[in-house]
């Protein structure tokens, strides 16, 4: 019985709730572009996603 398990049909990642999937680091002037890019990337995932700002709140006053 060669190849008894057949072919792979896809790939998957085992991600727990609250685990980071994508992280990026940008300057404050590119923040809005990066946030929009992450929003568009989140549409490709089959689960709801949130975008969180970890550091740099003080540099983004007026942009958030």
N, C-alpha and C positions, 0 to 999 in steps of 0.2 A: 504494500500500500504506500506507494510514493506520493508525496504531497497530500497526505490525508486531510490536512486542515484547509486546503484551498488557498486562495489569494487574499491578501489584505484588502478590505473595502474602504478603509479610512484610518485616520489617526485622531487621537484625542489626548487632551491634557487633563490630569486629575487635579482640579483646583478646588481648594476649600473656600468657604465663605470668608470674606474679608482679606483674602490673599491677593497680593499685587500681581498683576499679569503683565502690565506694561508700565515702565517708569522712564521719564525723560527729564533732562536738565536743560533749561533755557535761560537766557537773559530776560530781564523784566520787559524790555521793549518787544520781545517776540512771544510774550505770554499768551496773547489773544490768539495768535496763529497756532500755537502749540495746543491750546485748549480746544480749538476748532478741529485740529487734526485728531486729537484723542476722541472727540465726540464722534467723528466720522469712523474712526477705527472701532469704536464700541458698537457700532451698528453691525459689524461683521461677526460679533460674538452672539451665540444663541441664548444668552442670558442678560438680564439687565445689568448695566455697569454704572459706576459713579466715578467722577473725577475729583480727586482730593489734592489739595495743595499742602504739602508737608512742611516746607520751609519757605521763608521769604514773604510772609504776609505784609511786613512793614514796607517792602519795596513796591507793592502793588496797590497802594491806596488810590482809589478812584477807578481802577480797572476791573475790580471784582464786583 
